[in-house]
Amino acid sequence: MVNYKCGICKKTIDLNVESIGLQCPYCGSKIFYKERPPIAKRVKAR
Ligand SMILES: [Zn+2]
């Protein structure tokens, strides 16, 4: 499952592309970013 974030209202949307297509149910935007799972990278300072 892929979460998308609306490019306009910044809401995270669980998109079902096959049924509704890429359109924000809140603002009708068609601009989306793929939401990445938050991976905390730790950088060790030497
Ligand atoms: Zn939106």
mmCIF file of the protein (N, C-alpha, C, O) and its ligand, coordinates in Angstrom:
data_MODEL
# 
_entry.id   MODEL 
# 
loop_
_entity.id 
_entity.type 
_entity.pdbx_number_of_molecules 
1 polymer     1 
2 non-polymer 1 
# 
_entity_poly.entity_id                      1 
_entity_poly.type                           'polypeptide(L)' 
_entity_poly.nstd_linkage                   no 
_entity_poly.nstd_monomer                   no 
_entity_poly.pdbx_seq_one_letter_code       MVNYKCGICKKTIDLNVESIGLQCPYCGSKIFYKERPPIAKRVKAR 
_entity_poly.pdbx_seq_one_letter_code_can   MVNYKCGICKKTIDLNVESIGLQCPYCGSKIFYKERPPIAKRVKAR 
_entity_poly.pdbx_strand_id                 A 
# 
loop_
_entity_poly_seq.entity_id 
_entity_poly_seq.num 
_entity_poly_seq.mon_id 
_entity_poly_seq.hetero 
1 1  MET n 
1 2  VAL n 
1 3  ASN n 
1 4  TYR n 
1 5  LYS n 
1 6  CYS n 
1 7  GLY n 
1 8  ILE n 
1 9  CYS n 
1 10 LYS n 
1 11 LYS n 
1 12 THR n 
1 13 ILE n 
1 14 ASP n 
1 15 LEU n 
1 16 ASN n 
1 17 VAL n 
1 18 GLU n 
1 19 SER n 
1 20 ILE n 
1 21 GLY n 
1 22 LEU n 
1 23 GLN n 
1 24 CYS n 
1 25 PRO n 
1 26 TYR n 
1 27 CYS n 
1 28 GLY n 
1 29 SER n 
1 30 LYS n 
1 31 ILE n 
1 32 PHE n 
1 33 TYR n 
1 34 LYS n 
1 35 GLU n 
1 36 ARG n 
1 37 PRO n 
1 38 PRO n 
1 39 ILE n 
1 40 ALA n 
1 41 LYS n 
1 42 ARG n 
1 43 VAL n 
1 44 LYS n 
1 45 ALA n 
1 46 ARG n 
# 
loop_
_struct_asym.id 
_struct_asym.entity_id 
A 1 
B 2 
# 
loop_
_chem_comp.id 
_chem_comp.type 
_chem_comp.mon_nstd_flag 
ALA 'L-peptide linking' y 
ARG 'L-peptide linking' y 
ASN 'L-peptide linking' y 
ASP 'L-peptide linking' y 
CYS 'L-peptide linking' y 
GLN 'L-peptide linking' y 
GLU 'L-peptide linking' y 
GLY 'peptide linking'   y 
ILE 'L-peptide linking' y 
LEU 'L-peptide linking' y 
LYS 'L-peptide linking' y 
MET 'L-peptide linking' y 
PHE 'L-peptide linking' y 
PRO 'L-peptide linking' y 
SER 'L-peptide linking' y 
THR 'L-peptide linking' y 
TYR 'L-peptide linking' y 
VAL 'L-peptide linking' y 
ZN  non-polymer         . 
# 
_pdbx_entity_nonpoly.entity_id   2 
_pdbx_entity_nonpoly.name        ? 
_pdbx_entity_nonpoly.comp_id     ZN 
# 
_pdbx_nonpoly_scheme.asym_id         B 
_pdbx_nonpoly_scheme.entity_id       2 
_pdbx_nonpoly_scheme.mon_id          ZN 
_pdbx_nonpoly_scheme.ndb_seq_num     1 
_pdbx_nonpoly_scheme.pdb_seq_num     101 
_pdbx_nonpoly_scheme.auth_seq_num    101 
_pdbx_nonpoly_scheme.pdb_mon_id      ZN 
_pdbx_nonpoly_scheme.auth_mon_id     ZN 
_pdbx_nonpoly_scheme.pdb_strand_id   A 
_pdbx_nonpoly_scheme.pdb_ins_code    . 
# 
loop_
_atom_site.group_PDB 
_atom_site.id 
_atom_site.type_symbol 
_atom_site.label_atom_id 
_atom_site.label_alt_id 
_atom_site.label_comp_id 
_atom_site.label_asym_id 
_atom_site.label_entity_id 
_atom_site.label_seq_id 
_atom_site.pdbx_PDB_ins_code 
_atom_site.Cartn_x 
_atom_site.Cartn_y 
_atom_site.Cartn_z 
_atom_site.occupancy 
_atom_site.B_iso_or_equiv 
_atom_site.pdbx_formal_charge 
_atom_site.auth_seq_id 
_atom_site.auth_comp_id 
_atom_site.auth_asym_id 
_atom_site.auth_atom_id 
_atom_site.pdbx_PDB_model_num 
ATOM   1   N  N  . MET A 1 1  ? 0.841   -1.195 0.000   1.00 0.00 ? 1   MET A N  1 
ATOM   2   C  CA . MET A 1 1  ? 0.000   0.000  0.000   1.00 0.00 ? 1   MET A CA 1 
ATOM   3   C  C  . MET A 1 1  ? 0.876   1.245  0.000   1.00 0.00 ? 1   MET A C  1 
ATOM   4   O  O  . MET A 1 1  ? 1.887   1.305  0.700   1.00 0.00 ? 1   MET A O  1 
ATOM   5   N  N  . VAL A 1 2  ? 0.493   2.205  -0.765  1.00 0.00 ? 2   VAL A N  1 
ATOM   6   C  CA . VAL A 1 2  ? 1.288   3.418  -0.871  1.00 0.00 ? 2   VAL A CA 1 
ATOM   7   C  C  . VAL A 1 2  ? 0.448   4.610  -0.441  1.00 0.00 ? 2   VAL A C  1 
ATOM   8   O  O  . VAL A 1 2  ? -0.673  4.802  -0.913  1.00 0.00 ? 2   VAL A O  1 
ATOM   9   N  N  . ASN A 1 3  ? 0.994   5.382  0.436   1.00 0.00 ? 3   ASN A N  1 
ATOM   10  C  CA . ASN A 1 3  ? 0.314   6.606  0.841   1.00 0.00 ? 3   ASN A CA 1 
ATOM   11  C  C  . ASN A 1 3  ? 0.827   7.771  0.004   1.00 0.00 ? 3   ASN A C  1 
ATOM   12  O  O  . ASN A 1 3  ? 2.007   7.868  -0.334  1.00 0.00 ? 3   ASN A O  1 
ATOM   13  N  N  . TYR A 1 4  ? -0.105  8.636  -0.308  1.00 0.00 ? 4   TYR A N  1 
ATOM   14  C  CA . TYR A 1 4  ? 0.276   9.828  -1.042  1.00 0.00 ? 4   TYR A CA 1 
ATOM   15  C  C  . TYR A 1 4  ? -0.038  11.055 -0.214  1.00 0.00 ? 4   TYR A C  1 
ATOM   16  O  O  . TYR A 1 4  ? -0.945  11.053 0.619   1.00 0.00 ? 4   TYR A O  1 
ATOM   17  N  N  . LYS A 1 5  ? 0.713   12.080 -0.453  1.00 0.00 ? 5   LYS A N  1 
ATOM   18  C  CA . LYS A 1 5  ? 0.436   13.340 0.205   1.00 0.00 ? 5   LYS A CA 1 
ATOM   19  C  C  . LYS A 1 5  ? 0.027   14.350 -0.846  1.00 0.00 ? 5   LYS A C  1 
ATOM   20  O  O  . LYS A 1 5  ? 0.688   14.522 -1.870  1.00 0.00 ? 5   LYS A O  1 
ATOM   21  N  N  . CYS A 1 6  ? -1.071  15.006 -0.565  1.00 0.00 ? 6   CYS A N  1 
ATOM   22  C  CA . CYS A 1 6  ? -1.581  15.995 -1.513  1.00 0.00 ? 6   CYS A CA 1 
ATOM   23  C  C  . CYS A 1 6  ? -0.624  17.176 -1.600  1.00 0.00 ? 6   CYS A C  1 
ATOM   24  O  O  . CYS A 1 6  ? -0.132  17.663 -0.582  1.00 0.00 ? 6   CYS A O  1 
ATOM   25  N  N  . GLY A 1 7  ? -0.367  17.624 -2.798  1.00 0.00 ? 7   GLY A N  1 
ATOM   26  C  CA . GLY A 1 7  ? 0.556   18.723 -2.989  1.00 0.00 ? 7   GLY A CA 1 
ATOM   27  C  C  . GLY A 1 7  ? -0.053  20.063 -2.633  1.00 0.00 ? 7   GLY A C  1 
ATOM   28  O  O  . GLY A 1 7  ? 0.667   21.051 -2.492  1.00 0.00 ? 7   GLY A O  1 
ATOM   29  N  N  . ILE A 1 8  ? -1.372  20.115 -2.485  1.00 0.00 ? 8   ILE A N  1 
ATOM   30  C  CA . ILE A 1 8  ? -2.028  21.384 -2.200  1.00 0.00 ? 8   ILE A CA 1 
ATOM   31  C  C  . ILE A 1 8  ? -2.392  21.492 -0.726  1.00 0.00 ? 8   ILE A C  1 
ATOM   32  O  O  . ILE A 1 8  ? -1.993  22.441 -0.051  1.00 0.00 ? 8   ILE A O  1 
ATOM   33  N  N  . CYS A 1 9  ? -3.141  20.531 -0.233  1.00 0.00 ? 9   CYS A N  1 
ATOM   34  C  CA . CYS A 1 9  ? -3.617  20.656 1.146   1.00 0.00 ? 9   CYS A CA 1 
ATOM   35  C  C  . CYS A 1 9  ? -2.778  19.833 2.114   1.00 0.00 ? 9   CYS A C  1 
ATOM   36  O  O  . CYS A 1 9  ? -3.034  19.831 3.318   1.00 0.00 ? 9   CYS A O  1 
ATOM   37  N  N  . LYS A 1 10 ? -1.798  19.151 1.600   1.00 0.00 ? 10  LYS A N  1 
ATOM   38  C  CA . LYS A 1 10 ? -0.822  18.427 2.424   1.00 0.00 ? 10  LYS A CA 1 
ATOM   39  C  C  . LYS A 1 10 ? -1.432  17.319 3.262   1.00 0.00 ? 10  LYS A C  1 
ATOM   40  O  O  . LYS A 1 10 ? -0.853  16.894 4.261   1.00 0.00 ? 10  LYS A O  1 
ATOM   41  N  N  . LYS A 1 11 ? -2.576  16.865 2.860   1.00 0.00 ? 11  LYS A N  1 
ATOM   42  C  CA . LYS A 1 11 ? -3.163  15.780 3.613   1.00 0.00 ? 11  LYS A CA 1 
ATOM   43  C  C  . LYS A 1 11 ? -2.659  14.452 3.078   1.00 0.00 ? 11  LYS A C  1 
ATOM   44  O  O  . LYS A 1 11 ? -2.434  14.271 1.882   1.00 0.00 ? 11  LYS A O  1 
ATOM   45  N  N  . THR A 1 12 ? -2.497  13.549 4.000   1.00 0.00 ? 12  THR A N  1 
ATOM   46  C  CA . THR A 1 12 ? -2.065  12.220 3.600   1.00 0.00 ? 12  THR A CA 1 
ATOM   47  C  C  . THR A 1 12 ? -3.282  11.416 3.182   1.00 0.00 ? 12  THR A C  1 
ATOM   48  O  O  . THR A 1 12 ? -4.255  11.296 3.926   1.00 0.00 ? 12  THR A O  1 
ATOM   49  N  N  . ILE A 1 13 ? -3.209  10.879 1.998   1.00 0.00 ? 13  ILE A N  1 
ATOM   50  C  CA . ILE A 1 13 ? -4.365  10.209 1.434   1.00 0.00 ? 13  ILE A CA 1 
ATOM   51  C  C  . ILE A 1 13 ? -4.023  8.783  1.087   1.00 0.00 ? 13  ILE A C  1 
ATOM   52  O  O  . ILE A 1 13 ? -2.987  8.487  0.493   1.00 0.00 ? 13  ILE A O  1 
ATOM   53  N  N  . ASP A 1 14 ? -4.911  7.929  1.469   1.00 0.00 ? 14  ASP A N  1 
ATOM   54  C  CA . ASP A 1 14 ? -4.761  6.539  1.103   1.00 0.00 ? 14  ASP A CA 1 
ATOM   55  C  C  . ASP A 1 14 ? -5.450  6.345  -0.240  1.00 0.00 ? 14  ASP A C  1 
ATOM   56  O  O  . ASP A 1 14 ? -6.656  6.106  -0.313  1.00 0.00 ? 14  ASP A O  1 
ATOM   57  N  N  . LEU A 1 15 ? -4.675  6.451  -1.276  1.00 0.00 ? 15  LEU A N  1 
ATOM   58  C  CA . LEU A 1 15 ? -5.276  6.490  -2.601  1.00 0.00 ? 15  LEU A CA 1 
ATOM   59  C  C  . LEU A 1 15 ? -5.545  5.110  -3.157  1.00 0.00 ? 15  LEU A C  1 
ATOM   60  O  O  . LEU A 1 15 ? -4.712  4.206  -3.105  1.00 0.00 ? 15  LEU A O  1 
ATOM   61  N  N  . ASN A 1 16 ? -6.719  4.993  -3.681  1.00 0.00 ? 16  ASN A N  1 
ATOM   62  C  CA . ASN A 1 16 ? -7.014  3.800  -4.442  1.00 0.00 ? 16  ASN A CA 1 
ATOM   63  C  C  . ASN A 1 16 ? -7.067  4.206  -5.910  1.00 0.00 ? 16  ASN A C  1 
ATOM   64  O  O  . ASN A 1 16 ? -8.095  4.646  -6.424  1.00 0.00 ? 16  ASN A O  1 
ATOM   65  N  N  . VAL A 1 17 ? -5.945  4.046  -6.550  1.00 0.00 ? 17  VAL A N  1 
ATOM   66  C  CA . VAL A 1 17 ? -5.780  4.601  -7.885  1.00 0.00 ? 17  VAL A CA 1 
ATOM   67  C  C  . VAL A 1 17 ? -6.740  3.980  -8.879  1.00 0.00 ? 17  VAL A C  1 
ATOM   68  O  O  . VAL A 1 17 ? -7.213  4.646  -9.800  1.00 0.00 ? 17  VAL A O  1 
ATOM   69  N  N  . GLU A 1 18 ? -7.019  2.727  -8.693  1.00 0.00 ? 18  GLU A N  1 
ATOM   70  C  CA . GLU A 1 18 ? -7.832  2.031  -9.684  1.00 0.00 ? 18  GLU A CA 1 
ATOM   71  C  C  . GLU A 1 18 ? -9.291  2.457  -9.629  1.00 0.00 ? 18  GLU A C  1 
ATOM   72  O  O  . GLU A 1 18 ? -9.997  2.372  -10.634 1.00 0.00 ? 18  GLU A O  1 
ATOM   73  N  N  . SER A 1 19 ? -9.745  2.909  -8.484  1.00 0.00 ? 19  SER A N  1 
ATOM   74  C  CA . SER A 1 19 ? -11.165 3.227  -8.370  1.00 0.00 ? 19  SER A CA 1 
ATOM   75  C  C  . SER A 1 19 ? -11.454 4.705  -8.597  1.00 0.00 ? 19  SER A C  1 
ATOM   76  O  O  . SER A 1 19 ? -12.400 5.051  -9.304  1.00 0.00 ? 19  SER A O  1 
ATOM   77  N  N  . ILE A 1 20 ? -10.658 5.567  -8.012  1.00 0.00 ? 20  ILE A N  1 
ATOM   78  C  CA . ILE A 1 20 ? -10.975 6.992  -8.132  1.00 0.00 ? 20  ILE A CA 1 
ATOM   79  C  C  . ILE A 1 20 ? -9.951  7.745  -8.946  1.00 0.00 ? 20  ILE A C  1 
ATOM   80  O  O  . ILE A 1 20 ? -10.173 8.898  -9.315  1.00 0.00 ? 20  ILE A O  1 
ATOM   81  N  N  . GLY A 1 21 ? -8.838  7.112  -9.229  1.00 0.00 ? 21  GLY A N  1 
ATOM   82  C  CA . GLY A 1 21 ? -7.792  7.827  -9.922  1.00 0.00 ? 21  GLY A CA 1 
ATOM   83  C  C  . GLY A 1 21 ? -7.077  8.744  -8.969  1.00 0.00 ? 21  GLY A C  1 
ATOM   84  O  O  . GLY A 1 21 ? -7.388  8.795  -7.779  1.00 0.00 ? 21  GLY A O  1 
ATOM   85  N  N  . LEU A 1 22 ? -6.120  9.465  -9.497  1.00 0.00 ? 22  LEU A N  1 
ATOM   86  C  CA . LEU A 1 22 ? -5.340  10.348 -8.639  1.00 0.00 ? 22  LEU A CA 1 
ATOM   87  C  C  . LEU A 1 22 ? -6.032  11.696 -8.484  1.00 0.00 ? 22  LEU A C  1 
ATOM   88  O  O  . LEU A 1 22 ? -5.831  12.619 -9.274  1.00 0.00 ? 22  LEU A O  1 
ATOM   89  N  N  . GLN A 1 23 ? -6.834  11.775 -7.465  1.00 0.00 ? 23  GLN A N  1 
ATOM   90  C  CA . GLN A 1 23 ? -7.455  13.067 -7.177  1.00 0.00 ? 23  GLN A CA 1 
ATOM   91  C  C  . GLN A 1 23 ? -7.707  13.173 -5.690  1.00 0.00 ? 23  GLN A C  1 
ATOM   92  O  O  . GLN A 1 23 ? -8.216  12.246 -5.060  1.00 0.00 ? 23  GLN A O  1 
ATOM   93  N  N  . CYS A 1 24 ? -7.347  14.303 -5.144  1.00 0.00 ? 24  CYS A N  1 
ATOM   94  C  CA . CYS A 1 24 ? -7.508  14.500 -3.716  1.00 0.00 ? 24  CYS A CA 1 
ATOM   95  C  C  . CYS A 1 24 ? -8.990  14.630 -3.357  1.00 0.00 ? 24  CYS A C  1 
ATOM   96  O  O  . CYS A 1 24 ? -9.699  15.452 -3.938  1.00 0.00 ? 24  CYS A O  1 
ATOM   97  N  N  . PRO A 1 25 ? -9.454  13.831 -2.414  1.00 0.00 ? 25  PRO A N  1 
ATOM   98  C  CA . PRO A 1 25 ? -10.866 13.900 -2.013  1.00 0.00 ? 25  PRO A CA 1 
ATOM   99  C  C  . PRO A 1 25 ? -11.185 15.155 -1.211  1.00 0.00 ? 25  PRO A C  1 
ATOM   100 O  O  . PRO A 1 25 ? -12.354 15.464 -0.981  1.00 0.00 ? 25  PRO A O  1 
ATOM   101 N  N  . TYR A 1 26 ? -10.176 15.862 -0.795  1.00 0.00 ? 26  TYR A N  1 
ATOM   102 C  CA . TYR A 1 26 ? -10.406 17.051 0.029   1.00 0.00 ? 26  TYR A CA 1 
ATOM   103 C  C  . TYR A 1 26 ? -10.467 18.323 -0.810  1.00 0.00 ? 26  TYR A C  1 
ATOM   104 O  O  . TYR A 1 26 ? -11.361 19.154 -0.644  1.00 0.00 ? 26  TYR A O  1 
ATOM   105 N  N  . CYS A 1 27 ? -9.505  18.457 -1.708  1.00 0.00 ? 27  CYS A N  1 
ATOM   106 C  CA . CYS A 1 27 ? -9.446  19.710 -2.454  1.00 0.00 ? 27  CYS A CA 1 
ATOM   107 C  C  . CYS A 1 27 ? -9.510  19.486 -3.965  1.00 0.00 ? 27  CYS A C  1 
ATOM   108 O  O  . CYS A 1 27 ? -9.544  20.447 -4.734  1.00 0.00 ? 27  CYS A O  1 
ATOM   109 N  N  . GLY A 1 28 ? -9.526  18.237 -4.384  1.00 0.00 ? 28  GLY A N  1 
ATOM   110 C  CA . GLY A 1 28 ? -9.657  17.960 -5.812  1.00 0.00 ? 28  GLY A CA 1 
ATOM   111 C  C  . GLY A 1 28 ? -8.363  18.119 -6.578  1.00 0.00 ? 28  GLY A C  1 
ATOM   112 O  O  . GLY A 1 28 ? -8.345  18.123 -7.809  1.00 0.00 ? 28  GLY A O  1 
ATOM   113 N  N  . SER A 1 29 ? -7.280  18.251 -5.831  1.00 0.00 ? 29  SER A N  1 
ATOM   114 C  CA . SER A 1 29 ? -5.994  18.434 -6.477  1.00 0.00 ? 29  SER A CA 1 
ATOM   115 C  C  . SER A 1 29 ? -5.538  17.152 -7.158  1.00 0.00 ? 29  SER A C  1 
ATOM   116 O  O  . SER A 1 29 ? -5.942  16.050 -6.789  1.00 0.00 ? 29  SER A O  1 
ATOM   117 N  N  . LYS A 1 30 ? -4.708  17.324 -8.138  1.00 0.00 ? 30  LYS A N  1 
ATOM   118 C  CA . LYS A 1 30 ? -4.155  16.139 -8.795  1.00 0.00 ? 30  LYS A CA 1 
ATOM   119 C  C  . LYS A 1 30 ? -2.641  16.128 -8.685  1.00 0.00 ? 30  LYS A C  1 
ATOM   120 O  O  . LYS A 1 30 ? -1.946  15.470 -9.459  1.00 0.00 ? 30  LYS A O  1 
ATOM   121 N  N  . ILE A 1 31 ? -2.164  16.846 -7.738  1.00 0.00 ? 31  ILE A N  1 
ATOM   122 C  CA . ILE A 1 31 ? -0.726  16.877 -7.512  1.00 0.00 ? 31  ILE A CA 1 
ATOM   123 C  C  . ILE A 1 31 ? -0.431  16.097 -6.242  1.00 0.00 ? 31  ILE A C  1 
ATOM   124 O  O  . ILE A 1 31 ? -0.945  16.406 -5.166  1.00 0.00 ? 31  ILE A O  1 
ATOM   125 N  N  . PHE A 1 32 ? 0.387   15.108 -6.386  1.00 0.00 ? 32  PHE A N  1 
ATOM   126 C  CA . PHE A 1 32 ? 0.654   14.259 -5.235  1.00 0.00 ? 32  PHE A CA 1 
ATOM   127 C  C  . PHE A 1 32 ? 2.125   13.960 -5.098  1.00 0.00 ? 32  PHE A C  1 
ATOM   128 O  O  . PHE A 1 32 ? 2.888   13.925 -6.064  1.00 0.00 ? 32  PHE A O  1 
ATOM   129 N  N  . TYR A 1 33 ? 2.479   13.749 -3.866  1.00 0.00 ? 33  TYR A N  1 
ATOM   130 C  CA . TYR A 1 33 ? 3.818   13.246 -3.598  1.00 0.00 ? 33  TYR A CA 1 
ATOM   131 C  C  . TYR A 1 33 ? 3.688   11.884 -2.974  1.00 0.00 ? 33  TYR A C  1 
ATOM   132 O  O  . TYR A 1 33 ? 2.774   11.620 -2.194  1.00 0.00 ? 33  TYR A O  1 
ATOM   133 N  N  . LYS A 1 34 ? 4.589   11.048 -3.319  1.00 0.00 ? 34  LYS A N  1 
ATOM   134 C  CA . LYS A 1 34 ? 4.615   9.750  -2.661  1.00 0.00 ? 34  LYS A CA 1 
ATOM   135 C  C  . LYS A 1 34 ? 5.171   9.913  -1.264  1.00 0.00 ? 34  LYS A C  1 
ATOM   136 O  O  . LYS A 1 34 ? 6.217   10.520 -1.031  1.00 0.00 ? 34  LYS A O  1 
ATOM   137 N  N  . GLU A 1 35 ? 4.425   9.345  -0.361  1.00 0.00 ? 35  GLU A N  1 
ATOM   138 C  CA . GLU A 1 35 ? 4.857   9.462  1.021   1.00 0.00 ? 35  GLU A CA 1 
ATOM   139 C  C  . GLU A 1 35 ? 5.832   8.343  1.342   1.00 0.00 ? 35  GLU A C  1 
ATOM   140 O  O  . GLU A 1 35 ? 5.562   7.163  1.120   1.00 0.00 ? 35  GLU A O  1 
ATOM   141 N  N  . ARG A 1 36 ? 6.971   8.756  1.871   1.00 0.00 ? 36  ARG A N  1 
ATOM   142 C  CA . ARG A 1 36 ? 7.940   7.732  2.240   1.00 0.00 ? 36  ARG A CA 1 
ATOM   143 C  C  . ARG A 1 36 ? 7.762   7.358  3.692   1.00 0.00 ? 36  ARG A C  1 
ATOM   144 O  O  . ARG A 1 36 ? 7.433   8.206  4.521   1.00 0.00 ? 36  ARG A O  1 
ATOM   145 N  N  . PRO A 1 37 ? 7.971   6.135  3.996   1.00 0.00 ? 37  PRO A N  1 
ATOM   146 C  CA . PRO A 1 37 ? 7.966   5.738  5.392   1.00 0.00 ? 37  PRO A CA 1 
ATOM   147 C  C  . PRO A 1 37 ? 9.110   6.429  6.113   1.00 0.00 ? 37  PRO A C  1 
ATOM   148 O  O  . PRO A 1 37 ? 10.232  6.505  5.611   1.00 0.00 ? 37  PRO A O  1 
ATOM   149 N  N  . PRO A 1 38 ? 8.806   6.920  7.278   1.00 0.00 ? 38  PRO A N  1 
ATOM   150 C  CA . PRO A 1 38 ? 9.836   7.667  8.015   1.00 0.00 ? 38  PRO A CA 1 
ATOM   151 C  C  . PRO A 1 38 ? 10.969  6.769  8.487   1.00 0.00 ? 38  PRO A C  1 
ATOM   152 O  O  . PRO A 1 38 ? 10.831  5.990  9.430   1.00 0.00 ? 38  PRO A O  1 
ATOM   153 N  N  . ILE A 1 39 ? 12.066  6.904  7.814   1.00 0.00 ? 39  ILE A N  1 
ATOM   154 C  CA . ILE A 1 39 ? 13.232  6.128  8.215   1.00 0.00 ? 39  ILE A CA 1 
ATOM   155 C  C  . ILE A 1 39 ? 14.259  7.073  8.824   1.00 0.00 ? 39  ILE A C  1 
ATOM   156 O  O  . ILE A 1 39 ? 14.791  7.971  8.171   1.00 0.00 ? 39  ILE A O  1 
ATOM   157 N  N  . ALA A 1 40 ? 14.503  6.836  10.062  1.00 0.00 ? 40  ALA A N  1 
ATOM   158 C  CA . ALA A 1 40 ? 15.452  7.699  10.752  1.00 0.00 ? 40  ALA A CA 1 
ATOM   159 C  C  . ALA A 1 40 ? 16.859  7.192  10.522  1.00 0.00 ? 40  ALA A C  1 
ATOM   160 O  O  . ALA A 1 40 ? 17.250  6.125  10.996  1.00 0.00 ? 40  ALA A O  1 
ATOM   161 N  N  . LYS A 1 41 ? 17.582  7.966  9.801   1.00 0.00 ? 41  LYS A N  1 
ATOM   162 C  CA . LYS A 1 41 ? 18.964  7.566  9.570   1.00 0.00 ? 41  LYS A CA 1 
ATOM   163 C  C  . LYS A 1 41 ? 19.856  8.200  10.632  1.00 0.00 ? 41  LYS A C  1 
ATOM   164 O  O  . LYS A 1 41 ? 19.790  9.395  10.921  1.00 0.00 ? 41  LYS A O  1 
ATOM   165 N  N  . ARG A 1 42 ? 20.642  7.384  11.163  1.00 0.00 ? 42  ARG A N  1 
ATOM   166 C  CA . ARG A 1 42 ? 21.573  7.910  12.169  1.00 0.00 ? 42  ARG A CA 1 
ATOM   167 C  C  . ARG A 1 42 ? 22.955  8.039  11.567  1.00 0.00 ? 42  ARG A C  1 
ATOM   168 O  O  . ARG A 1 42 ? 23.533  7.072  11.070  1.00 0.00 ? 42  ARG A O  1 
ATOM   169 N  N  . VAL A 1 43 ? 23.448  9.199  11.620  1.00 0.00 ? 43  VAL A N  1 
ATOM   170 C  CA . VAL A 1 43 ? 24.789  9.437  11.105  1.00 0.00 ? 43  VAL A CA 1 
ATOM   171 C  C  . VAL A 1 43 ? 25.727  9.619  12.283  1.00 0.00 ? 43  VAL A C  1 
ATOM   172 O  O  . VAL A 1 43 ? 25.563  10.497 13.131  1.00 0.00 ? 43  VAL A O  1 
ATOM   173 N  N  . LYS A 1 44 ? 26.671  8.785  12.288  1.00 0.00 ? 44  LYS A N  1 
ATOM   174 C  CA . LYS A 1 44 ? 27.639  8.888  13.374  1.00 0.00 ? 44  LYS A CA 1 
ATOM   175 C  C  . LYS A 1 44 ? 28.718  9.912  13.040  1.00 0.00 ? 44  LYS A C  1 
ATOM   176 O  O  . LYS A 1 44 ? 29.366  9.851  11.995  1.00 0.00 ? 44  LYS A O  1 
ATOM   177 N  N  . ALA A 1 45 ? 28.877  10.803 13.914  1.00 0.00 ? 45  ALA A N  1 
ATOM   178 C  CA . ALA A 1 45 ? 29.933  11.801 13.729  1.00 0.00 ? 45  ALA A CA 1 
ATOM   179 C  C  . ALA A 1 45 ? 31.237  11.277 14.301  1.00 0.00 ? 45  ALA A C  1 
ATOM   180 O  O  . ALA A 1 45 ? 31.327  10.882 15.464  1.00 0.00 ? 45  ALA A O  1 
ATOM   181 N  N  . ARG A 1 46 ? 32.213  11.289 13.461  1.00 0.00 ? 46  ARG A N  1 
ATOM   182 C  CA . ARG A 1 46 ? 33.483  10.770 13.950  1.00 0.00 ? 46  ARG A CA 1 
ATOM   183 C  C  . ARG A 1 46 ? 34.367  11.881 14.476  1.00 0.00 ? 46  ARG A C  1 
ATOM   184 O  O  . ARG A 1 46 ? 35.481  11.621 14.929  1.00 0.00 ? 46  ARG A O  1 
HETATM 185 ZN ZN . ZN  B 2 .  ? -5.781  18.019 -1.305  1.00 0.00 2 101 ZN  A ZN 1 
# 
